[in-house]
Amino acid sequence: MGLAHPTHSITGGQEILVGEAQEKSLHYASDVWNILSPGVRGLWGLVNNAGINCLVAPNEWLRKEDFGKVLDINLLGRIDMLQMLPLVRRARGRVVNISSSAGRLAAYGGGYVPSKFAVEELSPFGVRTSIIEPGGFATNMFNNVGNNIKDVFNHMPPHIKECYGQPYLDTYYRFMCTLEKKSQKNLYLITDCIENALMSRYSRTRYSAGWDAKFLFLPASYLPTAITDYVYTFVFPKPAQAVYIPLQQMYR
């Protein structure tokens, strides 16, 4: 965080926690108010970067709590940080929300996708707001993603296991492991976007970080929904009891 003042800054690297320590962390906003002297213009930049992705699996496999964990961090945690906006407003500063390419195209993935779509609805509150939509990057969100899927499937009722089948699980596991291996390692592609959004004179409203975000998700988001939905049916594995439905019947 930085202050819109030539000689003052907050450089402690304070971490705003959400989840279990959420209520305690929210007191940090009032602490910042107390630190600021009347002569300081405010807080120049607020970057909402916190995000998790507990489980990427068919919705039928997940519990309500699984959705809640993701939404609590990815959406509600950011809403809680809106109490910092008076400081940003005072400085006429910048708000940067780290969204995702999943905020452009809704794929399978439990609560992660709706949490990223919901971030798009936050109001600018009189300050310049930017949304950064990275593609697939090698971060902690991919840790143990394959094993988590297997664990969830093994706890499913027999009738759901029968509906999807073991081959579906095996294919889905390999699919997610492939995504993890092919994830981009150059995180500076994201941090460069953050820097531009905070420091450039004319920041953009949206940034796409990564080759897949620029050349896959961004162009595909302009296609008709019927086409992108149909493409997803071929990209993702098929459940054992899947039924083929022609495109013209899906969208009559």
Residue pairs with C-beta under 8 A, 6 or more apart in sequence:
1 10
1 14
1 32
1 43
1 45
1 46
2 9
2 10
2 11
2 43
2 44
2 45
3 9
3 10
3 36
3 40
3 41
3 42
3 43
3 44
3 91
4 40
4 41
4 42
4 43
4 44
4 91
4 92
4 93
5 39
5 40
5 41
8 37
8 40
10 32
10 35
14 28
16 25
16 28
16 50
16 81
17 24
17 25
18 25
18 50
18 72
18 73
18 76
18 77
18 80
19 72
19 73
19 77
22 72
22 77
22 80
26 80
26 83
29 81
29 83
29 84
29 87
32 43
32 84
32 87
33 87
36 42
36 87
41 90
41 91
42 86
42 87
42 88
42 89
42 90
42 91
42 92
42 93
43 84
43 87
43 88
43 90
43 91
43 93
44 88
44 91
44 93
44 94
44 198
45 88
45 93
45 94
45 95
45 96
45 198
46 81
46 84
46 85
46 87
46 88
46 93
46 94
46 95
46 96
47 95
47 96
47 98
47 194
47 198
48 77
48 78
48 81
48 95
48 96
48 97
48 98
48 119
49 98
50 73
50 74
50 77
50 78
51 73
51 74
51 98
51 100
51 141
52 69
52 70
52 73
52 74
52 141
53 70
53 109
53 112
53 141
53 145
54 66
54 69
54 70
54 110
54 111
54 148
55 61
55 62
55 66
55 110
55 148
55 149
55 152
56 108
56 109
56 110
56 112
56 145
56 149
56 176
57 108
57 109
57 110
57 149
57 152
57 153
57 172
58 108
58 164
59 108
59 110
60 160
61 152
61 153
61 156
61 160
62 110
62 111
62 152
66 110
66 111
67 110
67 111
67 114
68 111
69 111
70 110
70 111
70 112
70 115
71 111
71 114
71 115
71 118
73 115
74 111
74 112
74 115
74 116
74 118
74 119
75 115
75 118
75 119
78 97
78 119
78 122
79 122
82 122
82 125
85 95
85 125
85 127
88 94
88 95
88 125
88 127
89 125
89 126
89 127
92 126
92 127
93 127
93 128
94 127
94 128
94 129
94 130
94 197
94 198
94 203
95 124
95 125
95 127
95 128
95 129
95 130
96 129
96 130
96 131
96 132
96 194
96 197
96 198
97 119
97 122
97 129
97 130
97 131
97 132
98 132
98 134
98 190
98 194
99 116
99 119
99 120
99 131
99 132
99 133
100 112
100 116
100 133
100 134
101 133
101 134
101 135
101 136
101 208
101 210
101 212
101 213
101 216
101 217
101 218
102 109
102 112
102 113
102 116
102 117
103 113
103 116
103 117
103 119
103 120
103 131
103 133
104 133
104 217
104 218
104 220
104 221
105 217
105 220
105 221
105 228
106 113
106 114
106 117
107 113
107 232
107 236
108 232
108 236
119 131
120 131
122 129
128 203
129 205
130 197
130 203
130 204
130 205
130 206
130 207
131 205
131 206
131 207
132 190
132 193
132 194
132 197
132 206
132 207
132 209
133 206
133 207
133 208
133 209
133 213
133 217
133 218
134 189
134 190
134 208
134 209
134 210
134 213
135 184
135 208
135 209
135 210
135 211
135 212
135 213
135 214
135 216
135 217
136 179
136 182
136 183
136 184
136 210
136 212
137 183
137 184
137 185
137 187
137 189
137 190
137 209
137 210
138 180
138 183
138 184
138 185
139 183
139 187
142 179
142 180
142 183
145 176
145 177
145 180
146 173
146 176
146 177
146 180
149 169
149 172
149 173
149 176
150 169
150 173
153 161
153 164
153 169
162 240
162 241
163 239
163 240
163 241
164 239
164 240
164 241
165 239
165 240
165 241
167 237
167 240
168 237
168 238
168 239
168 240
171 237
172 236
172 237
175 236
175 237
184 210
184 211
184 212
189 209
189 210
190 209
190 210
192 209
193 207
193 209
196 203
196 204
196 207
197 203
197 204
197 207
208 214
208 217
208 218
220 228
220 231
221 228
226 247
226 250
226 251
229 250
230 247
230 250
